[in-house]
Every structure is written in C-alpha cells, then in structure tokens.
C-alpha cells in the first residue's frame, strides 16, 4: 500500500479555519514566499483566494506558487539571482519555421 506524501496543515482562509494538503516541497515554497513578502500564511492564502481561480483553494495555491517562481525566472529575475542568461527555450526553437 502506498502512502501519500501530502502534508495536511491548517490555515485561516476566507471562510475561516480550514486545512490544505500539499507536498512538503510546496509547503516549503509557500513558507519562503511568505517570508519574502512579509505575510503570514493565512493572509497569503486569503489573497490567493480573492484573486479567483477556477479550481479549488489548494489548486489555486499550487498555481500561485508556480507563477510566483516563474515570474522570478524572467531574464531580469534570473540575472538578479546570479544565474546568468536564460537558455533559449526548446519550445521557442520548435516554434520557429524551418529555413
């Protein structure tokens, strides 16, 4: 029998106290975002909920985390982190017409 890696934690969302199940890595990422943004987790979750998302709360939080770090992975964000220029996307290469 396989056990789930998901970790249950309580947060105070728009409708009061509730729990969310996320992978440990996503909890770590969410804590990092809270530290960077100077917000507690419940305030951040309420902000994510208020932004609206077609899926449920947990889905909205996962998408928020992805977008947060994606935005940091822009050329400017990437250079600011000292990672050097972003490599050309293989998808951009595939999208170019053949010469």
C-alpha positions as CSV (number, residue, x, y, z in Angstrom):
1,X,0.0,0.0,0.0
2,X,1.4,3.4,-1.0
3,X,1.3,6.3,1.5
4,X,0.6,9.8,0.4
5,X,3.4,12.4,0.5
6,X,0.8,15.1,1.0
7,X,1.0,17.0,4.3
8,X,-2.1,18.5,6.0
9,X,-1.8,21.9,7.6
10,X,-4.3,24.3,8.9
11,X,-4.8,27.8,7.5
12,X,-7.4,30.5,8.1
13,X,-9.0,31.1,4.7
14,X,-11.8,33.4,3.6
15,X,-14.4,31.2,5.3
16,X,-12.5,30.5,8.5
17,X,-10.1,27.8,9.6
18,X,-9.5,25.0,7.1
19,X,-6.9,22.5,6.1
20,X,-4.9,22.2,2.9
21,X,-2.9,19.2,1.6
22,X,0.3,20.0,-0.3
23,X,3.6,18.2,-1.0
24,X,6.3,19.1,1.5
25,X,8.2,21.0,-1.2
26,X,5.2,23.2,-1.9
27,X,4.8,23.9,1.8
28,X,8.5,24.9,1.9
29,X,8.0,27.1,-1.2
30,X,4.9,28.7,0.4
31,X,6.8,29.5,3.6
32,X,9.6,31.0,1.5
33,X,7.1,33.2,-0.3
34,X,5.5,34.3,3.0
35,X,9.0,35.2,4.3
36,X,9.9,37.2,1.2
37,X,6.6,39.0,1.1
38,X,6.4,39.7,4.8
39,X,3.0,38.0,5.2
40,X,1.7,35.2,7.3
41,X,0.4,32.1,5.5
42,X,-3.3,32.7,6.2
43,X,-3.1,36.2,4.8
44,X,-1.4,34.9,1.7
45,X,-3.9,32.1,1.2
46,X,-6.8,34.7,1.6
47,X,-5.0,36.9,-1.0
48,X,-4.8,33.9,-3.4
49,X,-8.4,33.0,-2.9
50,X,-9.5,36.6,-3.5
51,X,-7.7,36.6,-6.9
52,X,-10.0,33.9,-8.1
53,X,-9.2,30.6,-9.6
54,X,-11.3,28.1,-11.5
55,X,-10.2,25.2,-9.3
56,X,-10.3,24.9,-5.5
57,X,-8.2,26.6,-2.9
58,X,-5.4,24.0,-3.0
59,X,-5.2,24.2,-6.8
60,X,-5.1,28.0,-6.6
61,X,-2.3,27.9,-4.1
62,X,-0.3,25.4,-6.3
63,X,-0.8,27.7,-9.3
64,X,0.2,30.8,-7.3
65,X,3.4,29.1,-6.2
66,X,4.3,28.1,-9.7
67,X,3.6,31.6,-11.1
68,X,5.4,33.3,-8.2
69,X,8.7,31.4,-9.0
70,X,8.1,31.6,-12.8
71,X,7.9,35.4,-12.6
72,X,11.2,35.3,-10.7
73,X,12.6,33.3,-13.5
74,X,12.4,36.1,-16.0
75,X,15.6,37.3,-17.6
76,X,15.8,40.1,-15.1
77,X,15.0,37.9,-12.1
78,X,17.3,35.2,-13.4
79,X,20.2,37.6,-13.8
80,X,19.4,39.2,-10.3
81,X,19.8,35.7,-8.8
82,X,23.3,35.4,-10.4
83,X,22.3,32.5,-12.6
84,X,23.3,34.1,-15.9
85,X,21.2,34.5,-19.0
86,X,18.3,32.2,-19.6
87,X,18.9,29.5,-22.2
88,X,16.8,29.7,-25.3
89,X,13.6,27.6,-24.8
90,X,13.5,24.4,-26.8
91,X,9.8,25.3,-27.4
92,X,10.8,28.6,-29.0
93,X,13.2,26.6,-31.2
94,X,10.4,24.2,-32.2
95,X,8.0,27.0,-33.0
96,X,10.3,28.7,-35.5
97,X,9.7,27.9,-39.1
98,X,12.4,25.9,-40.8
99,X,14.7,27.9,-43.1
